[in-house]
Amino acid sequence: MGIASVDQSLALQQEWVRPEVEDLALSASVLWKRFKSTQKKDVSGRLARVPTMPSRGGKPRVANLDGGDLGLGSGPTTIPGQVTTTTLIMAWSYTKEAEYATDSDEKAIEDFATLTRSIAPKAFADFMDTVIQGNGSNTLDTIVSTVVTGSNITGFVVNNANFFLDDQDLDIWSALGTASPVASITIESTDILNNTIWLANPIPTSLGITAGYLLLVSGSPGQANTGVFGLRYYQVGTNTGNWLGIQRSAWPGKYLVPTLAVNGALTPQVVRAIFSLVELSKGEEVIEGEGMFGHCNVDVRDAWEQNALLVQRIDYNAAKGDTSEDMLKRKAATTIGGRELLVNPRALPGYLDILKEKNLFRIETVPTDFYDVAGQTLFPLYGQSGGIAASLVFYMIWQGQLAVVQSREGAFLSGITIPTGLFGH
């Protein structure tokens, strides 16, 4: 035998493991937290009603008080919007071996079962923040382009990869209202730097999946208004579609949201204009009142900051020291037009939504919690023999719905130019 090598000493070497688990996934549930902090009403399984008054009535006219006919008047018109709950669930599972092998400090740096249960509420909140960006159908995003390797699709370029979670199952639909999904997929990894979701199992290009196809939450029926009513359901600037069952065309202008298509740079002028549209719609008190805030992704925040960077001036005569001035503050602006700016990595790029906190609320039949049966939240799985498998499953569940009322007290800007380097631009 020759000179002893390092391989011959491996049995003697100690192995060091850094005593921290590095979580590589995005944790962001910005807008869901805002909804969780507003009004909540516990409801049964029946439809909930949201009364609205699109017209106050009354008939002004010139009067003749010298015996003239004063005419007949009219009164307010009230119409109820109707909303029902939807149910979302997130499943988690692990084997008993994984639990046994990590159930003490001597065996592992983390108890795997405890770690999994601690992650679940945070991950479910992340999921909720994705669906409440949508249009009421549980559509998470639209395919921008496909990534093809040979004869298989291995990934999808999307509008915002942060709409998705690692290991998430999705259904692909050619359009809402079609008979069934084209395919079901599992995400291997979300890649925000390339704005791509990569697939755990490639799918054949022969399925014909292309740009414009929809990515829906697994199990969704693929129909409009059957999911969580999110921002793109309520933030509508046309008299088409419905608002909680009320046809917008029946009362033009009353159930739509003030909007401007920017189709270019975000400027102070256009921000002033959108707030002015809200003032024209609902009056000065709404604009001056508390609780109005903007909601956007980092692209709109950065686009807003560019306005300030363009007019910066450094007075070198007053500057001291031998270091050049830093042209950028540590933090970007936290307000827009004097209102709070809520920046959310899961928001739709190119959009700035203006919302009023008092107009946000949720109804709930089942609050966010672990699914339980007679107090039990951890369930055994069963093997093919019918006997118990050495695996366990638990679920996070929510049954409810979200509402944004007083449409004309909100607003949105679309088509804002996305700064270079973000979301594939």
GIBEL-V891766 format. One record per pair of residues at least 24 apart in sequence whose ideal C-beta (glycine too) atoms are under 10 Angstrom apart, sorted by sequence separation. I is the first residue (numbers start at 1). J is the second residue. D is the distance in whole Angstrom. If there is no record, write none. Layout:
I/J/D
I/J/D
This chain:
53/77/7
54/78/8
55/79/9
92/116/6
139/163/10
140/164/6
166/190/6
183/207/6
185/209/9
235/259/8
237/261/9
257/281/9
258/282/9
305/329/9
308/332/9
370/394/6
371/395/4
52/77/9
53/78/5
54/79/6
92/117/8
140/165/10
164/189/10
165/190/7
166/191/10
182/207/6
183/208/10
256/281/9
308/333/7
370/395/7
371/396/7
372/397/9
52/78/7
53/79/8
161/187/9
164/190/5
182/208/7
183/209/7
305/331/10
307/333/9
369/395/10
370/396/6
371/397/5
51/78/6
52/79/5
92/119/8
133/160/8
163/190/9
164/191/10
170/197/8
182/209/6
254/281/10
305/332/5
369/396/7
370/397/8
51/79/8
52/80/7
92/120/6
140/168/9
161/189/9
162/190/7
164/192/10
187/215/10
253/281/8
304/332/8
305/333/6
368/396/7
369/397/7
50/79/10
51/80/5
52/81/6
91/120/10
133/162/10
134/163/9
141/170/9
143/172/8
156/185/9
161/190/5
168/197/9
170/199/9
304/333/6
368/397/8
369/398/8
50/80/7
51/81/8
90/120/7
130/160/9
133/163/7
140/170/7
153/183/9
160/190/10
161/191/6
162/192/6
183/213/9
185/215/8
266/296/9
302/332/7
367/397/9
368/398/5
49/80/4
50/81/4
90/121/10
92/123/8
156/187/9
161/192/5
166/197/9
169/200/10
172/203/8
182/213/7
301/332/5
302/333/10
304/335/9
366/397/6
367/398/7
368/399/10
48/80/10
49/81/7
50/82/7
92/124/10
130/162/8
131/163/9
153/185/9
155/187/9
158/190/9
160/192/8
161/193/9
165/197/10
166/198/10
168/200/10
181/213/10
182/214/10
184/216/10
186/218/9
301/333/7
304/336/6
366/398/6
367/399/8
368/400/9
47/80/9
48/81/9
49/82/6
50/83/6
90/123/7
129/162/9
130/163/5
138/171/9
155/188/9
158/191/10
161/194/8
162/195/9
164/197/5
167/200/8
174/207/10
181/214/9
185/218/9
266/299/9
271/304/8
301/334/9
304/337/10
365/398/9
366/399/4
367/400/8
47/81/10
48/82/7
49/83/8
90/124/5
129/163/9
130/164/7
139/173/8
154/188/9
155/189/9
157/191/10
161/195/5
163/197/9
166/200/10
174/208/8
184/218/7
266/300/6
298/332/8
364/398/8
365/399/4
366/400/7
47/82/5
48/83/5
89/124/9
130/165/7
160/195/7
161/196/6
172/207/8
174/209/8
181/216/7
184/219/9
266/301/10
301/336/8
364/399/7
365/400/6
46/82/10
47/83/7
48/84/7
88/124/8
90/126/10
126/162/9
137/173/9
155/191/8
159/195/8
161/197/6
173/209/10
174/210/9
178/214/10
266/302/9
267/303/9
268/304/9
271/307/9
300/336/9
362/398/10
363/399/10
364/400/4
365/401/9
47/84/5
48/85/8
90/127/6
127/164/10
139/176/7
157/194/8
158/195/6
161/198/10
172/209/6
175/212/8
181/218/9
266/303/4
267/304/9
304/341/7
363/400/6
364/401/8
46/84/8
47/85/9
89/127/10
90/128/10
127/165/6
130/168/9
157/195/6
158/196/7
174/212/8
175/213/8
176/214/7
181/219/10
262/300/10
265/303/7
266/304/6
269/307/10
362/400/5
363/401/5
364/402/10
45/84/8
46/85/10
88/127/7
126/165/6
137/176/6
155/194/8
156/195/10
157/196/5
158/197/6
174/213/6
175/214/7
181/220/9
266/305/10
267/306/10
268/307/6
362/401/7
363/402/8
43/83/9
45/85/7
88/128/7
136/176/10
137/177/9
156/196/7
157/197/8
173/213/7
174/214/8
176/216/9
181/221/10
237/277/10
266/306/8
267/307/7
268/308/10
296/336/8
301/341/6
361/401/10
362/402/5
363/403/7
43/84/9
44/85/9
124/165/10
127/168/8
135/176/9
155/196/5
156/197/5
172/213/6
173/214/5
180/221/10
181/222/6
262/303/9
265/306/8
266/307/7
294/335/8
300/341/9
301/342/10
302/343/10
361/402/8
362/403/7
43/85/7
123/165/7
154/196/9
155/197/6
156/198/9
172/214/7
173/215/8
180/222/7
265/307/8
293/335/9
294/336/5
301/343/5
360/402/8
361/403/5
88/131/7
123/166/10
155/198/4
156/199/8
171/214/9
172/215/6
173/216/6
179/222/8
293/336/9
294/337/8
300/343/8
301/344/10
360/403/7
361/404/8
123/167/10
154/198/7
155/199/6
170/214/10
171/215/8
172/216/8
176/220/10
177/221/10
178/222/6
299/343/10
359/403/8
360/404/6
361/405/8
86/131/9
123/168/10
154/199/6
170/215/5
171/216/5
176/221/9
177/222/7
178/223/10
292/337/9
294/339/6
295/340/9
296/341/7
298/343/6
359/404/6
360/405/8
153/199/7
170/216/7
171/217/8
176/222/6
177/223/6
292/338/9
293/339/6
294/340/7
295/341/8
296/342/8
297/343/7
298/344/9
301/347/10
359/405/5
147/194/9
152/199/9
154/201/10
155/202/9
168/215/10
170/217/7
171/218/6
173/220/8
175/222/9
176/223/6
177/224/7
292/339/5
293/340/4
294/341/5
295/342/5
296/343/6
297/344/6
298/345/7
300/347/8
303/350/9
358/405/9
359/406/5
154/202/5
169/217/9
170/218/6
171/219/7
174/222/9
176/224/5
291/339/9
292/340/8
293/341/7
294/342/7
295/343/8
296/344/7
297/345/6
299/347/9
300/348/10
304/352/8
356/404/9
358/406/8
359/407/9
147/196/6
152/201/9
153/202/6
154/203/9
168/217/8
169/218/4
171/220/6
173/222/5
176/225/10
290/339/10
291/340/9
293/342/5
294/343/9
295/344/6
297/346/8
298/347/9
299/348/10
300/349/8
303/352/9
355/404/7
356/405/9
86/136/9
88/138/9
147/197/9
152/202/4
153/203/5
168/218/8
169/219/8
170/220/9
171/221/10
176/226/9
287/337/10
297/347/4
299/349/5
300/350/7
356/406/7
359/409/6
360/410/10
144/195/8
145/196/9
147/198/8
151/202/9
152/203/7
153/204/7
164/215/8
171/222/7
287/338/10
296/347/6
297/348/7
298/349/9
299/350/7
300/351/7
301/352/9
353/404/10
358/409/9
359/410/7
86/138/8
144/196/9
147/199/9
150/202/9
152/204/6
153/205/6
163/215/8
287/339/9
295/347/6
296/348/9
297/349/5
299/351/9
300/352/5
149/202/7
151/204/6
152/205/7
153/206/10
156/209/8
295/348/10
296/349/9
297/350/8
299/352/10
300/353/10
356/409/5
143/197/10
148/202/9
150/204/10
151/205/6
152/206/10
153/207/8
157/211/9
296/350/9
297/351/8
355/409/9
356/410/6
147/202/10
150/205/9
151/206/7
156/211/9
296/351/7
297/352/9
354/409/9
355/410/5
356/411/10
141/197/9
149/205/10
153/209/6
295/351/8
296/352/5
354/410/6
355/411/9
140/197/10
146/203/10
148/205/6
153/210/10
156/213/9
158/215/7
295/352/8
296/353/7
353/410/7
354/411/4
355/412/9
294/352/6
295/353/4
296/354/10
353/411/8
354/412/6
146/205/8
156/215/7
294/353/7
295/354/8
352/411/9
353/412/5
354/413/8
235/295/10
293/353/9
294/354/6
295/355/6
352/412/6
353/413/8
275/336/10
293/354/8
294/355/8
351/412/6
352/413/4
353/414/10
275/337/6
292/354/7
293/355/6
351/413/7
352/414/8
146/209/6
274/337/8
275/338/9
292/355/7
293/356/8
350/413/9
351/414/5
146/210/7
231/295/8
275/339/8
291/355/9
292/356/5
293/357/7
348/412/10
350/414/6
351/415/9
352/416/6
145/210/8
146/211/8
271/336/6
272/337/7
291/356/5
292/357/8
350/415/6
351/416/7
143/209/7
145/211/6
271/337/5
290/356/9
291/357/4
292/358/9
348/414/9
350/416/5
143/210/7
144/211/6
146/213/9
289/356/8
290/357/8
291/358/5
292/359/10
349/416/8
350/417/8
143/211/6
144/212/9
268/336/9
271/339/10
290/358/8
291/359/8
350/418/6
142/211/8
143/212/7
268/337/8
289/358/8
291/360/9
349/418/6
142/212/6
143/213/5
266/336/9
286/356/7
142/213/7
143/214/8
142/214/6
143/215/7
141/214/8
142/215/7
286/359/10
349/422/7
350/423/8
140/214/8
141/215/5
282/356/10
349/423/5
90/165/9
139/214/5
140/215/5
141/216/9
349/424/9
350/425/10
138/214/10
139/215/7
140/216/7
278/354/7
349/425/9
137/214/8
138/215/10
139/216/5
140/217/6
277/354/10
90/168/9
91/169/10
138/216/5
139/217/8
274/352/8
278/356/9
137/216/7
138/217/4
275/354/7
137/217/9
138/218/9
140/220/10
274/354/7
138/219/9
139/220/8
271/352/8
134/216/9
138/220/4
270/352/9
134/217/9
137/220/7
138/221/9
139/222/9
271/354/9
137/221/9
138/222/9
266/350/10
131/216/10
137/222/7
138/223/10
139/224/9
19/105/9
131/217/6
137/223/7
266/352/7
21/108/10
130/217/9
136/223/10
137/224/5
263/350/10
21/109/7
136/224/6
137/225/7
138/226/7
139/227/8
262/350/8
19/108/10
20/109/7
21/110/6
36/125/8
131/220/10
135/224/8
136/225/5
137/226/6
138/227/3
262/351/10
19/109/5
20/110/9
127/217/8
135/225/9
136/226/7
137/227/5
138/228/6
140/230/10
262/352/9
17/108/9
18/109/8
19/110/9
136/227/6
137/228/9
139/230/9
17/109/6
27/119/10
29/121/10
32/124/9
33/125/7
36/128/9
135/227/8
136/228/7
137/229/10
138/230/9
259/351/10
260/352/10
29/122/8
32/125/6
35/128/8
134/227/7
135/228/10
136/229/5
137/230/9
139/232/9
21/115/7
25/119/9
28/122/10
29/123/9
32/126/8
35/129/9
134/228/7
135/229/8
136/230/7
259/353/10
27/122/6
29/124/9
30/125/10
32/127/9
33/128/9
34/129/10
133/228/10
134/229/9
135/230/7
136/231/10
137/232/9
259/354/10
23/119/8
27/123/8
29/125/4
32/128/4
33/129/8
131/227/7
132/228/6
134/230/4
135/231/8
136/232/8
137/233/8
257/353/9
258/354/8
25/122/9
28/125/9
29/126/5
31/128/9
32/129/4
35/132/7
131/228/5
132/229/8
133/230/5
134/231/8
135/232/4
136/233/4
257/354/9
21/119/10
25/123/8
27/125/8
28/126/6
29/127/8
31/129/6
32/130/9
34/132/10
130/228/10
131/229/10
132/230/4
133/231/6
134/232/6
135/233/5
136/234/9
257/355/10
23/122/9
27/126/6
29/128/6
30/129/6
31/130/10
32/131/9
131/230/6
132/231/7
133/232/7
134/233/7
135/234/9
26/126/7
29/129/4
32/132/6
128/228/8
130/230/9
132/232/10
135/235/9
25/126/8
28/129/6
29/130/9
31/132/6
32/133/10
129/230/10
132/233/9
135/236/9
28/130/10
31/133/7
128/230/10
29/132/9
136/241/9
135/241/9
136/242/10
306/417/10
304/416/9
235/348/10
300/413/8
303/416/6
306/419/7
303/417/7
305/419/9
295/410/10
303/418/7
231/347/8
232/348/7
235/351/8
296/412/10
300/416/6
302/418/9
303/419/6
231/348/8
292/409/8
294/411/9
295/412/9
296/413/9
299/416/7
300/417/10
302/419/5
230/348/10
235/353/6
291/409/10
292/410/9
294/412/10
299/417/9
300/418/8
301/419/10
302/420/10
232/351/9
234/353/9
235/354/9
292/411/10
294/413/9
297/416/10
299/418/5
300/419/9
302/421/9
303/422/9
231/351/8
235/355/8
286/406/8
289/409/9
296/416/8
298/418/10
299/419/6
302/422/7
232/353/9
234/355/9
297/418/9
298/419/9
231/353/6
286/408/8
287/409/9
299/421/10
286/409/5
299/422/5
231/355/8
282/406/7
285/409/10
286/410/10
298/422/7
299/423/6
234/359/9
281/406/10
282/407/10
283/408/10
297/422/8
298/423/9
234/360/10
281/407/9
282/408/5
283/409/9
297/423/8
299/425/8
281/408/4
282/409/5
280/408/9
281/409/8
282/410/10
88/217/8
281/410/10
89/219/9
278/408/7
281/411/8
88/219/9
277/408/9
278/409/7
87/219/10
278/410/8
278/411/5
28/162/7
86/220/10
228/362/10
277/411/6
26/161/9
162/297/8
276/411/10
26/162/6
275/411/7
160/297/7
274/411/5
26/164/10
273/411/10
274/412/8
26/165/9
88/227/9
160/299/9
274/413/6
25/165/7
26/166/9
86/226/7
88/228/7
273/413/9
25/166/6
84/225/10
86/227/6
24/166/9
25/167/10
83/225/10
84/226/10
86/228/6
271/413/8
85/228/10
86/229/9
270/413/7
83/229/7
270/416/9
257/404/9
266/413/7
257/406/10
258/407/9
266/415/10
267/416/10
257/407/5
258/408/6
266/416/5
256/407/6
257/408/7
258/409/9
259/410/10
260/411/8
261/412/10
262/413/5
263/414/8
264/415/7
265/416/8
266/417/7
255/407/5
256/408/8
257/409/9
258/410/8
259/411/6
260/412/8
261/413/8
262/414/7
263/415/4
264/416/8
265/417/5
192/345/8
254/407/8
255/408/8
257/410/5
258/411/4
259/412/5
260/413/6
261/414/5
262/415/5
263/416/9
264/417/6
266/419/10
195/349/9
253/407/10
254/408/7
257/411/6
258/412/8
259/413/7
260/414/8
261/415/5
262/416/5
263/417/8
265/419/10
253/408/8
257/412/6
258/413/10
259/414/7
260/415/9
261/416/10
262/417/8
244/401/10
244/403/7
248/407/9
84/244/10
244/404/10
81/242/9
83/244/5
84/245/10
243/404/10
244/405/9
81/243/6
82/244/6
83/245/8
133/295/9
243/405/9
81/244/3
82/245/5
25/189/10
26/190/8
79/243/10
80/244/8
81/245/6
82/246/9
133/297/10
243/407/7
24/189/9
25/190/8
79/244/10
80/245/8
81/246/5
26/192/7
79/245/9
80/246/8
79/246/6
79/247/10
234/402/9
233/402/9
234/403/8
235/404/8
228/398/9
234/404/4
237/407/10
79/250/8
231/402/9
233/404/8
234/405/9
236/407/8
79/251/8
228/400/9
229/401/6
230/402/7
235/407/8
228/401/7
229/402/6
231/404/8
234/407/7
77/251/9
81/255/9
227/401/9
228/402/6
229/403/7
230/404/9
237/411/9
79/254/9
229/404/8
235/410/7
237/412/7
79/255/10
234/410/8
235/411/8
236/412/9
235/412/5
237/414/8
234/412/10
231/410/9
235/414/9
232/412/9
231/412/8
162/344/9
163/345/10
164/346/10
162/345/5
163/346/6
161/345/10
162/346/5
163/347/9
160/345/8
162/347/9
163/348/8
160/346/7
160/347/8
162/349/10
160/348/7
159/348/7
160/349/6
159/349/6
160/350/10
52/243/8
159/350/8
52/244/8
54/246/8
50/243/9
50/244/6
52/246/7
49/244/9
50/245/9
48/244/9
49/245/10
50/246/9
54/250/8
55/251/8
47/244/10
54/251/4
47/245/9
54/252/10
31/230/9
52/251/9
54/253/9
55/254/8
31/231/8
54/254/4
53/254/9
54/255/8
52/254/8
52/255/8
140/346/10
141/348/9
133/344/8
133/346/6
132/346/9
133/347/6
134/348/9
129/344/7
131/346/10
133/348/6
129/345/9
130/346/6
129/346/5
128/346/10
129/347/9
133/351/9
127/346/10
126/346/8
133/353/10
195/422/9
193/421/10
195/423/5
196/424/9
195/424/4
132/362/10
192/422/10
194/424/8
195/425/9
192/423/8
193/424/10
128/368/8
125/368/8
124/368/6
124/369/10
124/370/10
121/368/7
121/369/9
121/370/9
120/370/8
38/291/9
117/370/8
34/293/8
117/377/9
34/295/8
117/378/8
162/423/10
160/422/10
161/423/9
160/423/6
161/424/10
31/295/6
159/423/7
30/295/8
113/378/9
136/401/10
158/423/9
159/424/9
136/402/10
157/423/10
158/424/9
157/424/7
128/396/10
127/396/9
128/398/7
132/402/6
124/395/10
125/396/9
127/398/9
131/402/9
124/396/4
128/400/10
132/404/10
123/396/8
124/397/9
125/398/10
120/394/7
124/398/7
128/402/9
120/395/9
121/396/7
116/392/9
120/396/5
85/362/10
89/366/10
117/394/7
85/363/6
87/365/8
88/366/10
92/370/10
116/394/8
84/363/9
85/364/7
86/365/10
87/366/7
113/392/8
117/396/10
144/423/10
145/424/9
83/363/7
85/365/5
88/368/9
91/371/9
144/424/8
84/365/10
85/366/8
90/371/10
113/394/10
89/371/7
96/380/9
92/378/10
93/379/9
95/381/9
93/381/7
100/390/9
99/390/10
96/388/10
98/390/10
99/391/10
96/389/9
97/390/7
98/391/9
99/392/8
95/389/8
96/390/4
97/391/9
98/392/9
95/390/6
96/391/7
95/391/5
96/392/7
94/391/7
95/392/8
93/391/6
94/392/6
93/392/6
94/393/8
92/392/9
93/393/4
94/394/9
92/393/7
93/394/8
91/393/6
92/394/5
93/395/10
91/394/8
92/395/7
90/394/10
91/395/5
92/396/8
90/395/7
91/396/8
89/395/5
90/396/4
91/397/10
89/396/7
90/397/8
34/342/7
88/396/9
89/397/5
90/398/9
33/342/10
88/397/7
89/398/8
34/344/9
87/397/7
88/398/5
89/399/9
31/342/7
33/344/10
50/361/9
87/398/7
88/399/8
30/342/6
32/344/10
86/398/9
87/399/4
88/400/9
30/343/7
31/344/6
50/363/9
85/398/9
86/399/7
87/400/9
30/344/4
32/346/9
85/399/5
86/400/8
28/343/10
29/344/9
30/345/8
31/346/8
48/363/5
85/400/5
86/401/6
28/344/7
30/346/7
31/347/8
85/401/5
86/402/10
28/345/5
29/346/8
30/347/8
48/365/10
83/400/10
84/401/7
27/345/10
28/346/6
39/357/10
83/401/5
26/345/6
28/347/10
38/357/6
39/358/8
43/362/10
44/363/10
46/365/10
83/402/9
26/346/8
37/357/8
38/358/8
39/359/10
41/361/7
43/363/5
45/365/6
83/403/6
34/355/8
38/359/9
39/360/7
40/361/7
41/362/8
42/363/8
43/364/7
44/365/7
31/353/9
35/357/10
38/360/5
39/361/4
40/362/5
41/363/5
42/364/6
43/365/6
81/403/8
34/357/7
37/360/9
38/361/6
39/362/7
40/363/8
41/364/7
42/365/7
31/355/9
38/362/7
39/363/10
40/364/6
42/366/10
81/405/8
35/360/6
42/367/8
34/360/7
35/361/8
36/362/8
35/362/6
40/367/8
31/360/9
32/362/10
36/367/10
36/368/8
32/368/9
48/401/8
50/403/6
52/405/8
45/399/9
51/405/10
52/406/9
48/403/9
50/405/6
52/407/9
43/399/10
43/400/8
42/400/9
43/401/9
41/400/9
40/400/8
41/403/10
38/402/10
39/403/9
35/400/10
38/403/10
35/402/6
35/403/9
35/404/9
32/402/9
31/402/10
